[in-house]
């Protein structure tokens, strides 16, 4: 759900991060930046919800739904904009992966009751109807639900697809469901906090042994180099139509690199194998697990190149309930403390049927990558070739014939690049937490140590 909606055009741009380059004064932080880099984003309607014509609620007791705030209302309104849905539907990797996953699990959907959390235009609900679902509850809090009703009617599926306009936390459905499907992933996987609505729906309506699509997700982090970004945004000011404007460069760094940036990068930008920041099992994850995620990391640079920042990306898997392998206990925290992991390890599991990835080595998606930026980069053709070759070798060796993968990253750039030598070690930790201002926003604190110096990068994605 990339959003072009006015009320969400600043998401990810207005990350006014407090960024600092040295670790000791970390607590001092930096001043919040106000530069907003308008980039399309997908506002997420956190699960669609209660319909005026909804059925009787389940008799089972359930926690009271969270209040609907002004932030929520603005969020839902953003998803009413047709541009948001046009961008998502034109993301062929995303849409085709969901359709493939639905058809792959057709035996678990045919003749069953399905709940689509945050249905948007209803495309996933209709795919489920095509797969033989007896009934599909398509729920969305945004006014796009009104259009979804028309789309369902136009496709003569009103007898199977029931569109409910309201929050998932408020909707009334009189029966349990066999399947929950949702495209809940935000930038950096957890941005917009829509997974909480899927958890709510799971606990309230999913039958024991029911199917959740997607079933699992992993968030990754890797150091990156990106000279073109630094050249375009910073060095541009050195000579503007023959006029010296180098005095603008400090301000340009503040405005450009203060916030997380959603961009598409490729394997040649990545300096080494990524590490796993978090793994999510949608069958067992609990809402409190999402409040704070912390992971330690240790990277060894495969190249001699400038370190400009760090990239986050994710992938999701569409596994059936009997295929769960890295299932987490409900009480197990989401935090992980792991060494570098091969980026395609998740694709090696024999039970993985469909994978949607936003990794740099995969086809681009509207999620791109979220990058924490540092600064300039120069990598020789040979070095680029080495990195690309390693990614390709890994993908060819491990991707399953049924696997389909997505791409887009979130980047955190550093104000100044750090020159890395080949085999130089970088280590530190990353903490991602829900903002106290609003749970849909993310606070990011990235600490890193290299060359006998500690650094910290703090930012807010809103």
Secondary structure, DSSP 8 states (H G I E B T S, - for coil): -----GGGTTTTT-----EES-SGGGGG------------------S----TT-----SS---------HHHHHHHHHTTSHHHHHHHHT-HHHHHHHHHHHHHTHHHHTTSEEEEET-TTSHHHHHHHHTT-SEEEEEESSTHHHHHHHHHHHTT-TTTEEEEES-TTT---SS-EEEEE----BTTBTTT-THHHHHHHHHHHEEEEEEEES-EEEEEEEEE--HHHHHHHTGGGG-BTTB--GGGHHHHHHHHHSS-EEE---GGGB-S--EEEEEEETTT--GGGGSEEEEEEEEE-SS-EEEEEEEEEEEEE---GGG-SS---TTS-S-EE--B--TTGGGG-TT---EEE--TTS---TT-EEEEE-------HHHHHHHHHHHHHHHHHH--TT------EEEEEEEEEEEE-TT-EEEEEEEEEE-SS-TTSEEEEEEEEETTEEEEEEEEE-
